[in-house]
Amino acid sequence: MPFGPASLLGVESFDTDAVVELLPGDDDLKKAEIIRATYRQVLGNAYVMDSERDLITESQFKLGELSVRELVRKLAKSDLYRTRFFDSCSRYRYIELTFRHLLGRAPTDYEEMRGHSDTLDSAGFEKDIDTFIDSKEYQDTYGEWIVPYQRGWKTESCGTMQEFTWSFQLLRGNSSSSLKGDLSGKASKLGGAAYQNRPLPVVRPSSEESTGWSFRPATNLQEAPTRLGVGAGAEGKTFRVEVTGYRSNNLKRISRYVKSNRVYYVPFDKLSEQFIRIHREGGKIASITPIS
């Protein structure tokens, strides 16, 4: 059972997704659907070009030589997965994403994450993937024929509040991939909370009515909302622009902003100019909302 209205928590797309399972007698159209769902789940909703697809593995699956679980294993061990999530990400970012991609949940605690870190040190990347897919949890939850799906945001018996809140840090929104569109990028999203084994607040997504998980308002007066121009622009509207992640693009220069979040009220005819300034200063736009 989901905890509260899924639409208010940013996981409504996962609330309505049906379980994708291969059944005896399924035709090639159904198998193609399963392949698409597996790419989407294992690669964190990332776009995959035709040249990046593993056509040999896909063919083996269509011929019945591979189960869904082995299809998942092949894609998780592929150069495509390794390049995107292992080679280019920090170690603990890779581990938290692989929990999401292969088990559909967040890690339960730091010890679970450290166990996978030890496996990477002692046996390497491919063995670590095997520990996910060969686990009793994977077999009991998905078996041989079900595509893994996101489940950590739902209340389950024997689950912890910590794991539940961590799931929301890894799962918000289905419109962007695990890396692109995510403010954390390649750095660990759980951060210090993982080391300290503490839960994180579950904050509703950004909207016109309230700020949310992608933007947190600054608390000191120096970071109060800033208005550019007087009234609305020529188009008759002013826009509220929420910006987060301010940091210096030049490592030798310190950002002039004390806090990483700001709000601007910008006339329509000044939006383009302000966007250029925001990106030049290292900020990321969290939302744009018309206010008049």
N, C-alpha and C positions, 0 to 999 in steps of 0.2 A: 504494500500500500504506500503511495507517495506521501511525503510529509508536506501537507498543505497544497494549495493550488499550484500545479506545475508551471502555469503561465506566469505566476508571480516570482518564481524562483529561477527562471531562465532555462528550464529543461523540458518545456512542453513538447518539443519535437521528439524527445526520447520517450515521453509518456505515451505517445500514440504509435510508436513504431512496433510492428508485429515481429515476433520471433521468426527468423529466416532459417528454415530447416530443409535438408534434402530428404525426400521420401522415396521409397522404392517406386520405380516407374516414372519418375519425373523426367520430362523431356529436356531438350537442349535449351529451350527458352528459359526454363526454370533454373537450369544449371548456370546459364549466363547471368541470371539475376543473382544467384548465390555468389558467383565470382565477383560481381560488382559490389555486393554487400561486404564481401571479405576484404577487398581492396579498401573500401571506405572505412571499415572498422580498424583494420590492422595499420593502415597508414594515417589514421587520425583525420579522415575527411580531406586529405590532401589531393590536389589534382595530379593525375597520373597521365602522362603523354603515352601515345600508342607505342612509341619507341622504348618506353620504360617498362612496358608490361612483360611479364614472364609467360610467353606464349607456350613454351614447352610444358610448364607446370599446369597451365590452363587446359591444354590438350589432354594431359594425363588425367586431370580431374573429370573432364567430359567423357573420357573413355572408361571411367570407373576404376582407374588404377590408384586413385587417391581419395581418401575420405575428406570431409570438410576440415577435420582437425589437422590432417597432413597438409592440406592446402594452406591453412593458417601458418603452419610451421615453415613451409617453404617460403612464403611471402615475408615472414618475420626474420628469416635468415638471409633474405636476398640482399644484394648489394644496394638496392634502392632503399630498403629500410635502414641498413647499417649506415649508409652515407648520410641520410637525413636525420636520424635520431641517435646514433651512437657516436660516429666520428665527429659530428659537428656540434653536439650538445655537451654540457657538463655532465659528469657521471650521474649525479642524483636527478638531473632533469631527464636523462635517458631512463633511469629506473622508474620514476614516477609515471612517465609516459607509457612505458611498457606494461605497467600494471593496468593503466587505462585501456590500452589497445588489446591486450591479450586476456585479461581477467575482468575487464569492465568495471573496475573499482579503483579506489585509491589505496595506497599502502595502509596497513593498520597502525604501524608505529615505526620508529626509527630502526629498531632491531630487524624488522623485516627488510627494510631497505639496505641495511648494512650486510645482511646475509647475501643479498644479490651482489653487493659490491665485493664481498669476499670471493664469491663464485667467479666474478670477472677476473679477479687477481689470480686465482688458482687454476681456472680452467678455460677462461676466455668467453668471448661474446656468444658463440653458437651454443655452448653448454648452458649459458645463462638463459637463453631462449628456451632450451629444452626443459629447464626447471619450472618454467611457467606452464608450458603446454603438457608436460607429463605429470603435473601435480594432481593430487586427488581432488582438489578444488575445481580445477578445470574439467576433469572427467565427470565429476558429480553435477556440475552446473551445465556444461555444454555437450559432453559426450563426444561422439565421433561425427555427428551429422548436423549440429547446430552452429551457426555463425555466432561468435562472441558478440555480446551486446552490452550497452551501458546499464549497470544495475546498482552501482554504489550509492546513488542518490536516494534510493528507496530504503525504507526502514526494513531491516531483516533481523531475524533472531540471531543472537550471538554477535551482532555487530556492535561496534563502539561508537560513541558520539564523536570521538576524534576522527575516526575513519569517515564517518558520515559528513562532517564539515570539510574534511580534506577533499572529498569527492567533488564538492561544489567549486573548489579552487581549480580543479582539473577539467571540469566538464561544461562550463558555461557556454551555451550557444552552439548551434550546429552549422552556422553559416560560414565559419572560418575553420582553417585546419588547426592542428595541434601547435603549429609554430607561427604561421602567418596570421596576422590579426590578433595575436595574443601578446599582451604587453610584456609578459615575462620573456618571450622569445626563447632563447636557448639556455637561459639560466633557470635554476630550480625554482619552481613556483611555490613550493611549500616552505622553502627557505629555512629560517631559524626555527619555525614551528616544528619542523621534523626533528631537529637536534634536541629541542626541548620537550618533545612529546606533548604538545599542547594543542587543543582544538582551535579553530579559527572561526571568526564570525561568519554567519551565512547572511549575506546582504543581497537584497533584490537587485536585478539589473537596472541600469540607468534608464530613466524615462523622463517625460516632461514634468511629471509631478515630483520626482525625487531623484537624488543622486543614487548611484548604485555601485556595483562591484568594479566597474571600469574607471570610476572616478570617485575620489574621496575629497571632500572640501577641506581647504586649509583652515586652520583654527586661529592664526594670529592676524592682527589688523593689517599688517603689511601685505598680506595675500588676499585682501578683500576684493570683490568683483571690480573689474576695471572697465570703464565705458569708453569706447572709441567713437568720437563724433557726437553730434547733438541730435537726438531723435532718430527717426528712421531715415533710410536712404531714399533715393529717387524711386525705388520700386515699392516704397511704402511699408517696408518691413525691416525689423532689426532682429538679429539672430544671437542666441545665447550659445557660445562656443565653450565647451568644457575641454580642458587640455590637461594631460597628465604625462608623467615620465620625463619631465624636464631634466636634461643633463647636458653637459658641454660636449659638443662634437669634437672639440680640440682638447686632447688630454692635457695639454700644457696650460689650458685656460680654465678657470673655475666658473661655473655657471653663475650668472648674476641673480638667480632666483634662490631664495632661502628654502622654500618648499617646492615640491615637485608638481603641484597641482595649481591651476589658475582657471578663472572664469573670465571671459571677455564678452561684452555686448557690442556687436559689430553691425553697422549698417550694411545692407546688401551690396552696395557698390564698393565696399571696402573689404569684402570677404577674401577675394583672391590675394590682395596685398597682405592681409593678416595671415592667411594660410602659409604663404611663402616665409613670413617672418617666424612663425611657429616652428616650421620644419627646419629652418636654418639654425634655430636655437636649440634643436634637439627634442622638442616636444612632440607628443602624439595626441591627436584629436580623438577624444572619447565620444563626444556627441555634439550635434549641431541641431538647435531647436529654435523655430521661429517664435518670437514673443509678441509680435504686433502685426 
